[in-house]
Amino acid sequence: MTNPDVAKLSYEQAREELQDVVRRLETGAATLEESMELWERGEALATRCQEWLDGARERLAAAQQGRAAGTDGQEEA
């Protein structure tokens, strides 16, 4: 990740900032250099959001596997 501070952001913070970056890029008011910096920041933010989503998927899968393992072979009372 090119922006170390991005690693500290929550999913919601990263998503909100990414939405702001996209809005700023869509206006077309930035210079080429500013646009490149915004794009790079947006890429880092998108990566951070994906890391959060991947982590959430892994936690859900582990919880589902744990629940399934806990009920396998058990008879209901």
PyRosetta script that sets phi, psi and omega in degrees:
from pyrosetta import init, pose_from_sequence

init()
pose = pose_from_sequence("MTNPDVAKLSYEQAREELQDVVRRLETGAATLEESMELWERGEALATRCQEWLDGARERLAAAQQGRAAGTDGQEEA")
pose.set_psi(1, 131.6)
pose.set_omega(1, -175.4)
pose.set_phi(2, -80.5)
pose.set_psi(2, -19.2)
pose.set_omega(2, -178.8)
pose.set_phi(3, -115.8)
pose.set_psi(3, 97.3)
pose.set_omega(3, -175.5)
pose.set_phi(4, -57.3)
pose.set_psi(4, -31.6)
pose.set_omega(4, -179.8)
pose.set_phi(5, -66.1)
pose.set_psi(5, -21.6)
pose.set_omega(5, 179.1)
pose.set_phi(6, -64.7)
pose.set_psi(6, -33.2)
pose.set_omega(6, -178.4)
pose.set_phi(7, -62.9)
pose.set_psi(7, -19.4)
pose.set_omega(7, -178.8)
pose.set_phi(8, -90.3)
pose.set_psi(8, -7.9)
pose.set_omega(8, -175.2)
pose.set_phi(9, -79.5)
pose.set_psi(9, 143.7)
pose.set_omega(9, 171.0)
pose.set_phi(10, -72.0)
pose.set_psi(10, 168.0)
pose.set_omega(10, 177.2)
pose.set_phi(11, -57.9)
pose.set_psi(11, -46.2)
pose.set_omega(11, -177.1)
pose.set_phi(12, -63.4)
pose.set_psi(12, -40.7)
pose.set_omega(12, 178.9)
pose.set_phi(13, -64.7)
pose.set_psi(13, -45.6)
pose.set_omega(13, -179.4)
pose.set_phi(14, -64.4)
pose.set_psi(14, -42.4)
pose.set_omega(14, 179.9)
pose.set_phi(15, -63.9)
pose.set_psi(15, -43.4)
pose.set_omega(15, -179.6)
pose.set_phi(16, -63.6)
pose.set_psi(16, -44.3)
pose.set_omega(16, 179.2)
pose.set_phi(17, -66.7)
pose.set_psi(17, -37.5)
pose.set_omega(17, 177.9)
pose.set_phi(18, -62.4)
pose.set_psi(18, -41.3)
pose.set_omega(18, 177.1)
pose.set_phi(19, -61.4)
pose.set_psi(19, -39.1)
pose.set_omega(19, 178.1)
pose.set_phi(20, -65.2)
pose.set_psi(20, -42.7)
pose.set_omega(20, 178.7)
pose.set_phi(21, -60.0)
pose.set_psi(21, -45.6)
pose.set_omega(21, -179.7)
pose.set_phi(22, -61.5)
pose.set_psi(22, -44.5)
pose.set_omega(22, 178.1)
pose.set_phi(23, -58.5)
pose.set_psi(23, -44.2)
pose.set_omega(23, -178.6)
pose.set_phi(24, -65.6)
pose.set_psi(24, -38.9)
pose.set_omega(24, 178.3)
pose.set_phi(25, -68.1)
pose.set_psi(25, -37.2)
pose.set_omega(25, -178.3)
pose.set_phi(26, -67.2)
pose.set_psi(26, -25.6)
pose.set_omega(26, 179.5)
pose.set_phi(27, -69.1)
pose.set_psi(27, -27.5)
pose.set_omega(27, 179.7)
pose.set_phi(28, 73.9)
pose.set_psi(28, 11.7)
pose.set_omega(28, -176.2)
pose.set_phi(29, -85.0)
pose.set_psi(29, -14.4)
pose.set_omega(29, -176.9)
pose.set_phi(30, -79.5)
pose.set_psi(30, 153.8)
pose.set_omega(30, 173.7)
pose.set_phi(31, -70.4)
pose.set_psi(31, 170.6)
pose.set_omega(31, 178.5)
pose.set_phi(32, -59.5)
pose.set_psi(32, -45.3)
pose.set_omega(32, -179.7)
pose.set_phi(33, -62.7)
pose.set_psi(33, -44.2)
pose.set_omega(33, 177.9)
pose.set_phi(34, -64.1)
pose.set_psi(34, -39.7)
pose.set_omega(34, 178.5)
pose.set_phi(35, -62.6)
pose.set_psi(35, -41.0)
pose.set_omega(35, 178.0)
pose.set_phi(36, -64.2)
pose.set_psi(36, -41.6)
pose.set_omega(36, 178.3)
pose.set_phi(37, -65.2)
pose.set_psi(37, -41.3)
pose.set_omega(37, 176.9)
pose.set_phi(38, -63.5)
pose.set_psi(38, -42.7)
pose.set_omega(38, 179.6)
pose.set_phi(39, -61.6)
pose.set_psi(39, -45.1)
pose.set_omega(39, 179.0)
pose.set_phi(40, -62.1)
pose.set_psi(40, -42.1)
pose.set_omega(40, 177.6)
pose.set_phi(41, -63.4)
pose.set_psi(41, -42.9)
pose.set_omega(41, 178.4)
pose.set_phi(42, -60.8)
pose.set_psi(42, -40.5)
pose.set_omega(42, 177.4)
pose.set_phi(43, -62.2)
pose.set_psi(43, -43.5)
pose.set_omega(43, 179.0)
pose.set_phi(44, -64.1)
pose.set_psi(44, -40.7)
pose.set_omega(44, 179.0)
pose.set_phi(45, -66.9)
pose.set_psi(45, -40.7)
pose.set_omega(45, 178.1)
pose.set_phi(46, -63.8)
pose.set_psi(46, -39.1)
pose.set_omega(46, 177.2)
pose.set_phi(47, -63.2)
pose.set_psi(47, -42.0)
pose.set_omega(47, 178.9)
pose.set_phi(48, -63.4)
pose.set_psi(48, -43.5)
pose.set_omega(48, 177.4)
pose.set_phi(49, -60.1)
pose.set_psi(49, -42.6)
pose.set_omega(49, -179.9)
pose.set_phi(50, -64.6)
pose.set_psi(50, -37.6)
pose.set_omega(50, 176.9)
pose.set_phi(51, -60.8)
pose.set_psi(51, -44.0)
pose.set_omega(51, 178.2)
pose.set_phi(52, -62.7)
pose.set_psi(52, -45.2)
pose.set_omega(52, -179.0)
pose.set_phi(53, -65.2)
pose.set_psi(53, -41.5)
pose.set_omega(53, 177.5)
pose.set_phi(54, -62.2)
pose.set_psi(54, -41.9)
pose.set_omega(54, 178.2)
pose.set_phi(55, -63.4)
pose.set_psi(55, -40.5)
pose.set_omega(55, 178.7)
pose.set_phi(56, -65.2)
pose.set_psi(56, -41.5)
pose.set_omega(56, 178.0)
pose.set_phi(57, -61.4)
pose.set_psi(57, -42.7)
pose.set_omega(57, 179.6)
pose.set_phi(58, -62.8)
pose.set_psi(58, -42.7)
pose.set_omega(58, 179.1)
pose.set_phi(59, -64.6)
pose.set_psi(59, -41.3)
pose.set_omega(59, 177.8)
pose.set_phi(60, -64.5)
pose.set_psi(60, -43.7)
pose.set_omega(60, 179.3)
pose.set_phi(61, -62.5)
pose.set_psi(61, -42.4)
pose.set_omega(61, 179.2)
pose.set_phi(62, -64.5)
pose.set_psi(62, -40.2)
pose.set_omega(62, 179.1)
pose.set_phi(63, -66.1)
pose.set_psi(63, -41.0)
pose.set_omega(63, 179.3)
pose.set_phi(64, -66.5)
pose.set_psi(64, -40.0)
pose.set_omega(64, 177.9)
pose.set_phi(65, -65.9)
pose.set_psi(65, -40.1)
pose.set_omega(65, 178.3)
pose.set_phi(66, -64.1)
pose.set_psi(66, -41.0)
pose.set_omega(66, 178.6)
pose.set_phi(67, -66.6)
pose.set_psi(67, -42.2)
pose.set_omega(67, 179.7)
pose.set_phi(68, -66.6)
pose.set_psi(68, -39.8)
pose.set_omega(68, 179.6)
pose.set_phi(69, -66.9)
pose.set_psi(69, -32.8)
pose.set_omega(69, 179.9)
pose.set_phi(70, -73.4)
pose.set_psi(70, -21.8)
pose.set_omega(70, -178.7)
pose.set_phi(71, -103.8)
pose.set_psi(71, -13.0)
pose.set_omega(71, 179.6)
pose.set_phi(72, -64.9)
pose.set_psi(72, 129.9)
pose.set_omega(72, 174.7)
pose.set_phi(73, 76.3)
pose.set_psi(73, 3.3)
pose.set_omega(73, 179.6)
pose.set_phi(74, -99.0)
pose.set_psi(74, 137.8)
pose.set_omega(74, 177.3)
pose.set_phi(75, -91.2)
pose.set_psi(75, 146.2)
pose.set_omega(75, 176.9)
pose.set_phi(76, -78.2)
pose.set_psi(76, 143.4)
pose.set_omega(76, -179.6)
pose.set_phi(77, -84.3)
pose.dump_pdb("model.pdb")
